[in-house]
Amino acid sequence: MAKKNLDLMDSSPKVKHSRGENIFNVCNIIFMVLFMIACLYPFWYVICASFSRSTLLMGNRHALLLPLGWSTAAYDRVFHTATIWRGYGNTIIYVGVGTLINIVMTLLAAYFLSRRELPGKTVLTIFIMFTMYFSGGMIPGFLNIQQLGLYNTRWALLLSGAVSTYNLIIMRTAMSGIDGALTESAMLDGAGHWTILFKIMVPLCKATIAVLVLYYGVAHWNAWFNALIYLADDDKGKSLQPLQMVLRQILILSDTSDAGVGDADVERLSETIKYATIIVSTLPILALYPFLQKYFTKGVMVGAVKG
């Protein structure tokens, strides 16, 4: 019987591609390989540059495939810089606490908008979506933070933009796709809205929640503009700066004084310190993707198909 099954498998017709299809497949593979190289090479360049000798790197005018004279001096400077570690600590606080606030607020608002019995739900949804396209502007936002007493505090970065309208719509759509019979039967058994939200909605929407955690977490990790506006340029404001503000100071303002680089070392280490700082500030958020990748496609599709 096993031999007969193998013979049947061998005798199955093979799909023959036309000459045009073969040419298209080859061109498609070549294009995708070139596109992959174009995406990966900048990151590889930064890695190689961070381990290169600064004097050799500054004189290089060609593609960088390997480090030029292996050196870890830039990483030694970065890891012994108090400003960078302080920025790391602040960013971890902003990512952890900020993402928690974002998810809780998004869940509450999405559950509220997903209720079929909510009167005026369409009007409320349009009103909320209006804020995604139009805002009061930077100056009114700054005055609002200032008058609330949040200026030059952590809460100015944690509470401003606590809910993303785009993410809210994704979560609302995911909750609306859950069978209403589940919530109705839970209410008949005496469950309240809090029980329904955290015992029914949250477990069924965990894929979407995982995606939103990634969205919010990456946004907090890369955020620097709010810190530039809402934190003063004094000792307190500098002590609250996230890592991306420190990175901006090093890359854009070319200020490596906080990294312990003296006048005699500026020409020797300033370039490689920039690249080493980029690697140090990028790797943690890249390490988060593999753990949430399995939820990514499923979570987005659940919140995008229906609605």
Secondary structure as the mmCIF struct_conf table of DSSP 4:
data_model
#
loop_
_struct_conf.conf_type_id
_struct_conf.id
_struct_conf.beg_label_comp_id
_struct_conf.beg_label_asym_id
_struct_conf.beg_label_seq_id
_struct_conf.end_label_comp_id
_struct_conf.end_label_asym_id
_struct_conf.end_label_seq_id
HELX_RH_AL_P HELX_RH_AL_P1 ALA A 2 ASP A 10
TURN_TY1_P TURN_TY1_P1 SER A 11 SER A 11
BEND BEND1 SER A 12 SER A 12
HELX_LH_PP_P HELX_LH_PP_P1 PRO A 13 VAL A 15
HELX_RH_AL_P HELX_RH_AL_P2 ARG A 19 SER A 50
TURN_TY1_P TURN_TY1_P2 PHE A 51 PHE A 51
BEND BEND2 SER A 52 SER A 52
HELX_RH_AL_P HELX_RH_AL_P3 SER A 54 MET A 58
TURN_TY1_P TURN_TY1_P3 GLY A 59 GLY A 59
BEND BEND3 HIS A 62 HIS A 62
BEND BEND4 LEU A 65 LEU A 66
BEND BEND5 LEU A 68 GLY A 69
HELX_RH_AL_P HELX_RH_AL_P4 ALA A 73 PHE A 79
TURN_TY1_P TURN_TY1_P4 HIS A 80 HIS A 80
HELX_RH_AL_P HELX_RH_AL_P5 ALA A 82 SER A 114
TURN_TY1_P TURN_TY1_P5 ARG A 116 GLU A 117
TURN_TY1_P TURN_TY1_P6 PRO A 119 GLY A 120
HELX_RH_AL_P HELX_RH_AL_P6 LYS A 121 TYR A 133
HELX_RH_AL_P HELX_RH_AL_P7 MET A 138 GLN A 147
TURN_TY1_P TURN_TY1_P7 LEU A 148 GLY A 149
TURN_TY1_P TURN_TY1_P8 TYR A 151 ASN A 152
BEND BEND6 THR A 153 THR A 153
HELX_RH_AL_P HELX_RH_AL_P8 ARG A 154 LEU A 159
TURN_TY1_P TURN_TY1_P9 SER A 160 GLY A 161
BEND BEND7 VAL A 163 VAL A 163
HELX_RH_AL_P HELX_RH_AL_P9 THR A 165 SER A 176
TURN_TY1_P TURN_TY1_P10 GLY A 177 GLY A 177
BEND BEND8 ILE A 178 ILE A 178
HELX_RH_AL_P HELX_RH_AL_P10 GLY A 180 LEU A 188
TURN_TY1_P TURN_TY1_P11 ASP A 189 GLY A 190
HELX_RH_AL_P HELX_RH_AL_P11 HIS A 193 ILE A 196
HELX_RH_PI_P HELX_RH_PI_P1 LEU A 197 MET A 201
HELX_RH_AL_P HELX_RH_AL_P12 VAL A 202 LEU A 204
TURN_TY1_P TURN_TY1_P12 CYS A 205 CYS A 205
HELX_RH_AL_P HELX_RH_AL_P13 LYS A 206 ASN A 222
HELX_RH_AL_P HELX_RH_AL_P14 PHE A 225 TYR A 230
BEND BEND9 LEU A 231 LEU A 231
BEND BEND10 ASP A 233 ASP A 234
HELX_RH_AL_P HELX_RH_AL_P15 ASP A 235 SER A 239
TURN_TY1_P TURN_TY1_P13 LEU A 240 LEU A 240
HELX_RH_AL_P HELX_RH_AL_P16 LEU A 243 LEU A 251
TURN_TY1_P TURN_TY1_P14 ILE A 252 ILE A 252
BEND BEND11 LEU A 253 LEU A 253
HELX_RH_3T_P HELX_RH_3T_P1 SER A 257 ALA A 259
TURN_TY1_P TURN_TY1_P15 GLY A 260 GLY A 260
HELX_RH_3T_P HELX_RH_3T_P2 ASP A 263 ASP A 265
HELX_RH_AL_P HELX_RH_AL_P17 VAL A 266 LEU A 286
TURN_TY1_P TURN_TY1_P16 ALA A 287 LEU A 288
HELX_RH_AL_P HELX_RH_AL_P18 TYR A 289 VAL A 305
#
